[in-house]
Structures are given as structure tokens and as C-alpha cells.
Amino acid sequence: MTGKDDVAHMEEELPLGELPLDAWHRGKGARMVGFAGYHMPIQYEGIMAEHSWTREHAGLFDVSHMGQLSFSDEAQGQAVDAALELLLPSDIKGLKPFRQRYSMLLDQDGGILDDLMVSRPGDGAFDGAAIYMVVNGATKYDDIGWMIEHLPDDVTMNHMEDQALLALQGPEAGEALATLIPGTADLIFMQSGLFDWQGAPLWISRSGYTGEDGFEISVPGDAVVALADALCALPQVKPIGLGARDSLRLEAGLPLYGHDLSPAVSTIGADLGFAIQKRRREEGGFIGHARVMKELADGPGAKRVGIAIEGRLPAREGAPIFANGIQTGEVTSGGFAPSVGAPIAMGWVSLPDSAIGTALEIEVRGKRIAATVAPMPFVPHRYRRKA
């Protein structure tokens, strides 16, 4: 969960841009803060209430600060696939139409530059692009620069700045969205489709970053206010801010780039090896492959772990972690988990101290508090994997 210090830091970031829903958020009483270069809603009625509403019903998140990119070529996507398999460790050639995958950009040393979602559009979505990608808002311009540097001349990348992006999350998200767009009821986790809503083309995937069932909706910026109004007019849906998005993803055990992930850490240590399919591991050919293979063989030096904390005092990012009296790592995300009813954290620790059940101590306000390496997610995922 975002703490007071984090909010104060976000409010200091200037200059800030405005997203298409800026006035809409303010009209609903949102507290706005600076995040990833934009004015963004941190909360409406309160983080705890918004967190619980999303777990029980459906919450609407504005994630339009994220970067939406499309890739095309003159060879029916063959050049795009080959180019992106240099940049991403995932199997792009084997990605089927209307499906998507979680992946990463790696640097030459195998450090994580960003994590992202990559999809194969169909039905002429995004002007017939071969690939659609969503990258993190705080890193999107660095990502674009990195990809421009490494993409061949026969691949065109388009930054879709006119598109907004909404996330509808929660156990009642499917029912709510199907009220407006019936065809979305047939989507399953990590499946996408192109839908028409009042003449506006919507690219909708059944995915999200809360651990709940839900959808991400790419919508033209000039139609997003009407869509947000229509969704929030439904009894299941309320607008939800960044604070609850952070506490939800932490309970779901999902890493946040710039906190749990960075160029200093590796894919295998981050427990994200599932994003590198067997063919890519065997064939290589992607930037950072050498480190991935070395850590698969020898193990990483450190690992991302979940941490259960005794008592009620939360540990925040940067808090040192000790095992047997010796510092073994530090907290990268932490806060009180409303659904768990206790403080939890995510952090990096040395590999020998990463086993489930390992006793730890975390230094908070000059005091060491007892903690334990815990399995993630802290709250079970509820993705809709079958029709």
C-alpha cells in the first residue's frame, strides 16, 4: 500500500501532464497526486474501502499513464516477431491471435528494464498491427528509446498516445462488463478481442494486476469519459485509485517495476522464469540470455520473496532484512494488507535465506520486528481460466 512518504514524494514530481479522465476524477472527489508524470487519483473515498470494494465487487482503475505501443511491418508480422524475439525473452512467434503474454525487456547484462504485456491483435485492430504492447508509465519513454535503438528499419513502432486505458477488476467485473458488451463474457484469462461500443473500437483483454478476475480496456481517448460513466453507472462498479491498486497487487504477490524489479535484478531471481518459454531458453537469441541461462544452471544470488510480518507495524520499501542477525536483503514493497488483516511485504534476500518458513527480522523505526518468508500470493488469484 502506498504510504504517506510515497504520496508526498509523488506530489513533488513536476511538471505533470493531464490524462483524458483528469476532470472526471476530480469531479468524483478524487485526491490527485503526481505519478509517472501525470496527475493521477490516489483515492476517492479511502484506500481501505476501495480495496475491499474491488475484492467483493468491481473497481474501475484509470491506467492511461501506461504506454500503449503497436508494431507492424510489410511482411505480415514476420519481421516484427523476429525483431521482438531479440528484445523480449518470451515466445513471440508462437503467440496466437487474440492471446497475450507477460514479458520483460532485459538489458545486455540480463537486468530487467521493464515488465510488460504483449498481445497478438486480430480483426484489424490498431490498423492491422502485428503486435500490441503495454509498458509501464514511468519507463515508457526509456522503453521506446531502447526499442528504437534495437529495432530494424523494416519494423514500425507506433506510440498510441491518443488511446486511454482502463482496468475493470473484481469478482463482479465480468457480469458488469457483459451488461454493456455481451461478447466479453466469452473471454478467458489472457485472451483478448476487438469490440464495438457505441461506435468506438475497444481492444479488451481479460487480465489485470490485482489478482482478481477482470479486464483491461484500450479505448480512444475521446470516448473514455462516456465509457467510464457507463461503467460506473452499474451497481457493481466504483472508481478506485492508485492506493488500492498497490495494496491489491501486493496481496496478489505481483511485482511493481521500479520497486521490486529494476535493472539490478534478474528474471530468475525475481521468480519470473515462467515468462521464458522452453524454446527461448534452448535457442537463446535474446538480449540478456547469458545471465538467464547461468542463473537457471547455478541459481541466482538473491531472490524475490513474500514476507509475513508479526504484529501490526508495516515495513516499508528500503527497510533492511536480517537473518540470524546478519543483513540478507531489504524490503521492496510493503504495507498493511486489508484482505489478510496484517502487514505483509515483498523483498529481495540472499538465496540461502529465501526458503518458505525462514525466520527473518525487519528493522522498522529502529526496532527489529519478527517476520517469516511466506508463499505468494498472499490472497489466492481468482482469474477466469475456463469458459
Summary of the structure (lengths in Angstrom):
residues: 387
radius of gyration: 20.5
end to end distance: 32.6
largest distance: 62.6
contacts: 1367
relative contact order: 0.15
helix: 28%
strand: 33%
